Amino acid sequence: MLGLIAATAALNAATAPPIMVTASRLAATAPATIVTDDALAAAGTLANALARQPALFLPQAGGRSGFAGATLDGGDANFTLVLFDGVPLNNATSSRGGAVNLNEISSFGIGRISLLPASLSAVHGSGALAGVISIEPAPPTADFSAQYQADGLISPDGRHRGHGLAAGLSGPIGGGWGLSLSGQVEDDGSPTPLARFIARTATVRIARDDGADRLLLRAQDIDSQGFPDASGGALAAVRRTPDTRRAREILAAVRTRQPLAAGLRLDLNASWLGRDDGLASPGVAGSASNPGGLPATRDATRYDRFLGQASLIWVAGPTRLAAGIEGSAERGSAKGLLDFGFFALPTSYRLSRNAVSGFAEIGHDGPGHSASAALRLDRIGSLPARLSGRLAGRVFLGGGWAADASAGSSFKAASFYALANPLVGNPGLRPESGRRADAAISWQQGGTRIRLGAFASRYRDLIDFVFDPAPALVNRGRVAVDGLSASLGQSWGPVRLDLAAQHVWPRDLAGGPGLLLRPRWRANAALHWQAAQAVALGLNAGHVGARDDESLPTGRLRLSPYVALAADARWQANDRLALRLLADNLADGDWQEAAGFPNPPLRLRLVASGRF
């Protein structure tokens, strides 16, 4: 029905190890899609690499200056939980309801990314309605080494430039421990009018060789600018002054795993996420549908989350059990100004909430099958307690065939922004909730892998932004998203081909307007050729179907489908130097990522990297 018309993850995603912390504290019964460090390098950025997965749609209005929230399987971007080394990055003061901007995360020093579309509140609590993206730093190397990367960006006409510089150290520090540290500066230039993005990132990670214990410290400083949301972008905005944004984020985390008895261990995790955001916006001019427009804004927000977890893991032959408790404390505040021209209105809010959760999981591996079940009870602030559940199983049918199925329930508490923002906030918003079922069948023999899958999601009280009669956040009653997917991976010696496609059917069961930025068709094709021992070539084609979007000056629009082409050539000059030439938007196509926002033109990226 779908036809195998374009691609998914690299073939190594098909052969990934089965244990995925995104799905369970135990061995997962459903394989995740894996994006490896080589695929990250070939895409140039983390967001570009994930955008090549048909299950994801990541509109990047204005290049990296745009907000790249992961719309996973047709769900809202804030339905995707993003983990960095197991720690959530979602924050409740985000103007996208807690969604994570993947454009902010550097790909340097990342070992791999695990992507699991599923209903996972039974494992992770509030937020994982559509699934999880787990970003895993590269582990310390066995021998001490230094790594570097330098890259330059330029369009053929020389107008759009950018650059990046990164360095890292990695190696053993004694006693079974290893150290990795890295720093990076990235400047994406101005690929579209008024766009700008500069990021500075530093990461320190100390871990035991067996991965049982680790200490993580990560800091980011980001400057960006671009046309405001809902402004109509470079093609339709009336006011030609950009938003200017500044973000500082610090993440600190510690984990230890202590054996208590034969087959029994105690896992302890603690983390702190702190983030400051500053925004100065010119606002959006009024239109016939909304004469008032959006006022000029100045905002400074602060978010802190402390998270602690303790769990017991017991393994007895083919059976595994996990049980534990989790507690968190969130604090968010905002202070700003709404400038209506004839008067200015000071604004502020300060919210906090604590949460406590209990969870239990069981998994069992039998001859030719595996199964797991999970339950979690969350009490968040003054909200009623929520019980989430999940069942998953896998059956090996012989001859390379396997079948997977899962079902689960999920929920998400409204963000601080959604509840209290002085312009569009709604303190009466209800938590969002969802149910989802998945089924897939796959076959793998030698260098060939085929997978067919289907899912059905039902969301209730989905929080959505509406313009009419005035900009506001409201709960939608019932929303359904169903989908079908197909993928093929095939290797012929030095040549590898990966094809995949997905069709989703999102709809408001209460008869409301269609959901924005939900392309029904997504597809990808990737061809890799190891032309010689030191030379590799790649070509990627990604298709995004038609989708609706809306801005104040344009009203609701139907955006045209498009195909984005990218090419990659790599030469391993010697043991210490590799050169890579990347071409984004190879055909220099012209489309709109969002209403009024043109895509970046053809740009070439030359990357020099190596290890000493």
Phi, psi and omega in degrees: 000315178281320191077144181269089189245010172173183213239167178246208182298166175300162185298333178294342173295329181286337183250022182293151177298150190281348184272117184232115180294343178294328186265333187191158169282351179250189177291127182287149178261359177231130182289143176268158169280133183245128172252119186270173181297327179291321177294325176296316180296322181291331179275338179092320179221161179298315181297320179296320180296317180288330179296344179276001175266118183300338178290344184247144167235121182236082176296133181236078183293109180090028182072216184288347176287341178280162181276116181258082175269139187276103172278100189260121179052039175079003177275171176296154179298329180277005172273357180257120176276127180250121180250136171246111185053039177087358184253129180296138175259348181298137179228145192282352177265359179299137179291351177260027175072020181105358178294150180262134176277103183290344175295338183282343189265121179287148178271348181292133179083002178270130180279314178193167177234131177254131181240120179228101173285118181185164175273110193234024175295334178295341178256315190249356179081209185301129170120329187269056181288320182262336180149194188226140166246117181251116181262120188244115177298151176295137179290160176301144180283158182292328178241149182296133182208159174241139182237145178220158175207131176227134181217153177229141180246139176202144172272156182304330179276359177078004185276329187248108185240159175195170180201167177206152179215130182217151177210153180206157175234143182207144177161178181285148176237009175100157178066026181079013180249152176229158182234138169224133176220147183209156175218147184209143172235129181231135176230110184277000180070210180231075184291337175228162184307133177069358182282144175202141179211122176228129180229140175234127186226138174225136182223134173235130181221125176243125186216150172287155182300327181274000178077004184291322182237148175200153175234131185230138172221125183223134180227141179225146174225123188229131172242131178208164176206160179174176178297145180296156171302145176067011182275344187091000174060198184295338185271339187220351184296139177277314177275127187254033176250135186275158159298144167239133187229143177225132180225138173231128183225136177232133177235128176230135183210150177221143178220142173218146178235117186245122175289137180250325180197179180301118179079003184236133178217160178246126177254129177236131179226140175215144180207158173223131175241124177235134183215135173242132177233137174236136182224133170234116186236140176284353185081186182232131180296151179291168180217178181300322181281336182214083186300332182286336182061205177240131184288159172298146189223143166232129183221141170230120182241153178225135179225135175225135174224125174254131185226130177225146184212140175227131180216147174256132179242126180235126180241122179230092183063235182278359183252139181228139179231145174219139177209146181184187179229157179218141176225146179216154175226123180247140175225130179221143178212154177214144177218130184197200186210132171255119184254107181269005181093303180270346170198158181245134183248113176296143180226151176193157167207158176215117182231153175211152174204145177249153180222146174224140186220150171233143184215157177209142178221151174221140178223150181215135175250122176245181177292109177083010178203164172212154182208155177210158177217147181217144173226144178213137177244121182244134171238110185245116179055227181267005180289151174299150179299141180241131177255125179242145180224160179207137172234140179211149180205157177221137178235130175266118190266356182091157179066023181089000182270145175212150178234138180236148175208148177205159176208145181198166175243157186204168178201166176212124174290144180299145180286162175300319179300313182296326182281325196232357179303130187294341182266313186237357184295155182218101183294348179269006181297138178267155175300145175278148179220159183205159172227144183211142174230140181231149173212144180207152173230139184222157178220134180219127175214125180056235182266017182241136174218132178234140178218133175237133184219162177212151176214157175223122180241142175229124180243141178236141179063032178301130181274122186225154179266130177234153181260338190245129006278345177211155179303128183196162173256130182224161172272130169272148184291292183222130179232137179241141172224115175247153183206155174232147180216155177212143178213153179219132171237132183217133177242137172233089182058243183278001183250134177230134178237131177234127180233143174199154177210153176220140172239128177240153180232087178271141181201151176268112184289345177271002176088012179285176179297156180297154180287146183277151174051050176236081177295134181286327181247133171224137181209158180208144176227131181229129179238127180235133180229118173275086190293328178205175183301328183252002186232130177225142180234146179216151177222135182228136176230125180238131180251133174237126183282177179298149182205156179268147170210172187210142171217166182296313182285334185262340191071199181281132182235153170255107183279141184288151174292162179207163174236124178256126180254141177219148180228156185212130175229130184233135177232120177271095186295316177200190184296340186245002183216127171233137177247137182226132176246120181245143176234114175265144184051059187303323181273005181053045180291162184234116177209177178249121176292321175216172187303112178087356182257107179289152178285157174297147180284182173305128176223142178255138179236121176255124185239128172247128182215162179181178182218139178248000000 
